[in-house]
Each structure stands twice: as structure tokens, then as C-alpha cells.
Amino acid sequence: MTVIELPYPGRSATAAIPWHTRDEVHLQLAGVSKVYPGQQVAALQAVDLTIRRGEIFGIIGRSGAGKSTLIRTLNRLERPTGGRVVVDGTDIGTLDEDQLVAYRRRTGMIFQHFNLLSAKTVRQNIELPLRVAGVEAGERRQRVDRLLALVGLEARQDAYPAQLSGGQKQRVGIARALVHDPALLLCDEATSALDPETTRAILDLLRRINREMGITIVLITHEMEVIHDLCHRVAVIERGQIIEQGPVWAVYGNPQQPTTRSLLTPGHDRLPARFSEALSAAPETPESALLVRLRYHGDGVTPDLNRVLAAFDGRVTLVESALEPIQGRSVGHLLLTVTPAGGVPLPRSDEIADRVEVLGYVTAA
Ligand SMILES: Nc1ncnc2c1ncn2[C@@H]1O[C@H](COP(=O)(O)OP(=O)(O)OP(=O)(O)O)[C@@H](O)[C@H]1O
């Protein structure tokens, strides 16, 4: 793959300190509520959220939870009926028309269905916002050239949307969203219409844009892979309320709410059938084994098999391992049987895992 120079070298100097760790507030929602006209139930209820400059912040929730309404308050496509959306210290509810136009130019948005103009070519689609803004032709050409290179579509610049794949269409959408050098990129289910491989390529592009250009990205999705693979922090929304939020590794590793568990870690607690069917509360035979799950939240203890074996006195069989690195931390679990079950002294959690769970007894195979 060719390395492409980024369009705005002034901002792209690869910073030694990643933006998202600098703890600079970019966006703040304070008590944001939204009741649509004629509706009884609020689409958003007193949402408080702080998003840092340069982070990739994901909002996940089921259909109808309020994700679209929430993201649309960030560029005032939706006006809250209560509360404030503050961007770089300014309440965007107070912007006049001209200020709002200027703010929206610095806030790119991409959509699930791309929203391209079918009668215009790739180049013309990307160029259009610059024409509307009155940018002169030479400058327009230069900016579009750089963006075509960034998204890898130079060879398709004269194609029409109908001639493009879904992934290529979204690349056009991304290039168009970046024409005004935005500080903020909003992604509304940007990969939901794409196959898994194309999704990965688009997520790679978004990650690169975030990392190298320092753009804050806020995305909404119902796909846990998007949160897992791309985001630094996540908020879970249900019935218009944020029910849980935090760094992705922490929310994945130790989800607090049932909705979060089912959205982010489906199958998380499922035991292999041969164990769930054989599980009992007491040992049935002298050969019964204790079934133990060691959970790793990424909070501190790292999975160290030598320590695990030593802690259980060596009578351990590994049944299943579902551990993965998220943001440099180990998150997941190890499922073990320990024999003989009777009289096994359980090690302290903080010695071998973030949590030790005794699930019951199974008869050793
Ligand atoms: N323009 C509207 N007028 C009236 N009610 C609306 C409007 N837009 C959304 N709603 C309602 O507000 C609630 C939240 O909708 P929203 O579209 O924000 O949820 P969502 O999480 O984005 O859902 P989905 O994933 O299905 O798009 C829903 O009950 C929805 O029916």
C-alpha cells in the first residue's frame, strides 16, 4: 500500500503525545433533553457527556435508544428542548445563522447511506461544499486532489456513485466531510451498510485520520466491533439516557449493565454445552472438578499462567480462553477445571485475576 501524504501537513505532524490523552475538553453535553413535537416520551433525557479533543468516542445502543438524536444535537441538526451543547466553550444553541454555517463547516458528518449526489462525479461530490463556500478554483482543485489521495480514490475521480462499491462511496463521503479541515467528525452508522472486510478498511482510514490529523471523532453504531476496534471511550445509551460510559477496555472488561453486557459481549457468560449441562452445586463423585472462571478487566492483574498453576497447586486444566488486548490491556476470561475439587484452596483474586468466579462442579471427563 502506498503511503499517502495527509492533506493538512500543518496539523498532521505526528504528535508525540496522542491528542486523546491530553485531557482537553472539546464537547460537553449538559443536561441535554429532547422531546419531539407530539411525542410523550423524551428521545433524550438529561444527557451529560464530556468528549475530549482528539478522542474517538463511540455511542452504542439499540434501535430507538436515541443515538441519532444525540449525534444530531452536536451540529445542531436537532435543537435540544433542554440543556446545552458546548463546543470549545461556546454553547452552540447561541450561534446566529452565520456562526452556525461556519461551525458546521468545521464539523464533518458521514452517513450510513453515504448521501452522495448521483448525477455528480466523485471529484464533483467532494468539491461541492467548497464551491458553496466560494473557495476559488485553484484552491478547490488542490484540496480535492489531496483528499482523493488520502482516501485512495484518485483513479476513480471521474466515476459516478452508481459505479462505485459501498466502501468507495463511503471514502467519497469521508473526503467530502474533510474538505473544510474540520475539528470534529460525526459518523452516523458509517459502516452499517458495509461488509466486514470493507468495514475494517473504513475503520482503518478513520483511525488514521484521527491519529494523524488530531480530529475528534464521535460515532454512533449498533455494531460492537466498531466500538471495540476503533473507539477510545464508549457510552451506552438506552431510552434516551446514558446508562454506562468509560474507556472501551473498562466497559468491555467489566460491563455493569445488562444492556451493555448483551450489546458488547454477547455470549460472554455462555459455558460450553458439555459443562453447562453437567454443572452441579456440589461434587457428585470424588473425581468431580471445580469449574472456575478467571476474569480479566484490564484493571491491573495480567494473565500469568505460571502464577495460575502455582496458585491452584498445579491441578488445573484450561477449558477455554477468551482473552484479547484492548487498548494495551488484557480483557476476557480463562475457564479452568481444578481437580480434585474437594478442599481446593481458592487463591485470592488479586493474585491471579481481576475476579475469580467459582461456577460449580463438573464430573471430570
Ligand atoms: N423526527 C422525529 N419525530 C418524532 N419522534 C422521533 C423523531 N426522530 C426520532 N424520534 C423518536 O425518538 C426516539 C429516538 O430515536 P433515534 O432515531 O434518535 O434513535 P436511534 O437510537 O438512532 O435509533 P436507530 O438505531 O433505529 O436509528 C425514538 O423513539 C424515535 O421514534
PDBQT file of the ligand as one rigid body, heavy atoms in Angstrom, charges set to zero:
ROOT
HETATM    1  N1  LIG A 401     -38.398  13.380  13.931  1.00  0.00    +0.000 N 
HETATM    2  C1  LIG A 401     -38.932  12.661  14.905  1.00  0.00    +0.000 A 
HETATM    3  N2  LIG A 401     -40.186  12.878  15.330  1.00  0.00    +0.000 NA
HETATM    4  C2  LIG A 401     -40.724  12.155  16.341  1.00  0.00    +0.000 A 
HETATM    5  N3  LIG A 401     -40.072  11.177  17.005  1.00  0.00    +0.000 NA
HETATM    6  C3  LIG A 401     -38.812  10.913  16.625  1.00  0.00    +0.000 A 
HETATM    7  C4  LIG A 401     -38.185  11.633  15.558  1.00  0.00    +0.000 A 
HETATM    8  N4  LIG A 401     -36.915  11.140  15.411  1.00  0.00    +0.000 NA
HETATM    9  C5  LIG A 401     -36.774  10.162  16.333  1.00  0.00    +0.000 A 
HETATM   10  N5  LIG A 401     -37.904  10.027  17.064  1.00  0.00    +0.000 N 
HETATM   11  C6  LIG A 401     -38.121   9.099  18.188  1.00  0.00    +0.000 C 
HETATM   12  O1  LIG A 401     -37.106   9.351  19.153  1.00  0.00    +0.000 OA
HETATM   13  C7  LIG A 401     -36.619   8.131  19.717  1.00  0.00    +0.000 C 
HETATM   14  C8  LIG A 401     -35.121   8.038  19.480  1.00  0.00    +0.000 C 
HETATM   15  O2  LIG A 401     -34.896   7.917  18.083  1.00  0.00    +0.000 OA
HETATM   16  P1  LIG A 401     -33.439   7.904  17.424  1.00  0.00    +0.000 P 
HETATM   17  O3  LIG A 401     -33.635   7.860  15.940  1.00  0.00    +0.000 OA
HETATM   18  O4  LIG A 401     -32.645   9.005  17.992  1.00  0.00    +0.000 OA
HETATM   19  O5  LIG A 401     -32.883   6.505  17.956  1.00  0.00    +0.000 OA
HETATM   20  P2  LIG A 401     -31.680   5.620  17.391  1.00  0.00    +0.000 P 
HETATM   21  O6  LIG A 401     -31.035   5.011  18.567  1.00  0.00    +0.000 OA
HETATM   22  O7  LIG A 401     -30.844   6.433  16.470  1.00  0.00    +0.000 OA
HETATM   23  O8  LIG A 401     -32.454   4.510  16.565  1.00  0.00    +0.000 OA
HETATM   24  P3  LIG A 401     -31.999   3.750  15.204  1.00  0.00    +0.000 P 
HETATM   25  O9  LIG A 401     -30.781   2.939  15.553  1.00  0.00    +0.000 OA
HETATM   26  O10 LIG A 401     -33.180   2.877  14.906  1.00  0.00    +0.000 OA
HETATM   27  O11 LIG A 401     -31.749   4.810  14.189  1.00  0.00    +0.000 OA
HETATM   28  C9  LIG A 401     -37.410   7.010  19.046  1.00  0.00    +0.000 C 
HETATM   29  O12 LIG A 401     -38.485   6.667  19.888  1.00  0.00    +0.000 OA
HETATM   30  C10 LIG A 401     -37.905   7.637  17.774  1.00  0.00    +0.000 C 
HETATM   31  O13 LIG A 401     -39.119   7.070  17.368  1.00  0.00    +0.000 OA
ENDROOT
TORSDOF 0
